[in-house]
Amino acid sequence: MIENLNDLDADIVFIKNIDNVVPDRLKDTTVRYKQVLAGLLVQLRERTFNYLNLLDSGHYTHDQLVEIIQFLQRNLCTRYDDTKLLEDAELAVYLRHKLNRPIRVCGMVRNQGEPGGGPFWTYNQDGSYSLQILESSQIDLSDPAKKALFEQGTHFNPVDLVCSLTDYQGAHFNLPDFVDEQTGFISEKSKGGKVLKALERPGLWNGAMSDWNTVFVEVPLLTFNPVKTVNDLLRPEHQPA
């Protein structure tokens, strides 16, 4: 799926699950929060581009580098404890590396027990911390401690993303460069009444977007109306007004 997204000639892309069906009477709320997510993405991207141009110019002060670190930590939710050990030139290289990547703003709803993944803090191979969407199949639920943490999650991933695919110079990112190939996972499927195990490549919104800059935003539960089985059509939100 990441290859399909990479083939799009687009600057900003909205991604939503095809089974999240919203009746006409609820579309106004859904559209409004799509605009909210997109507006935040544009704001974050504008600041990111400005900082990248500043770093490219070479005319920056130490205080400006500290400002960029704070932006990474507070706005893009990326932390690296050892930044304080870096000289300014090294710090500028690190900041440019962290800023120059695709950005996504992900809507999250309150967890109501739906099957699927959710928002998590993760520890990355380079020693940094960042936000990731993880599926239940990526977590060892046979470990009681990990299972408890997963079940205590307050929010759920409805797949409501707004993505920026171009860099600060207007070039399209090569999205496969930002995939974590180590995040493939084993899932269970069924066919003909038999349970089968499948080895899956990194999913679109988890491993395939692992190295994107990611921000989570709470959106109303009203924007999440899944129809995974015919019985879901009996839910109140799918009834006539």
Secondary structure, DSSP 8 states (H G I E B T S, - for coil): -HHHHHT---SEEEEE-TTB---GGGHHHHHHHHHHHHHHHHHHHHHHHHHHHHHHHT---HHHHHHHHHHHHHTS--B-GGGGGS-HHHHHHHHHHHHSS-EEEEEEEE--S-SS-EEEEEE-TTS-EEEEEE-GGGS-TTSHHHHHHHHT-SEE---EEEEE-B-TTS-B--GGGG--GGG-EEEEEEETTEEEEEEE---TTTGGGTTSEEEEEE--GGG--B-SSGGGGGSGGGS--
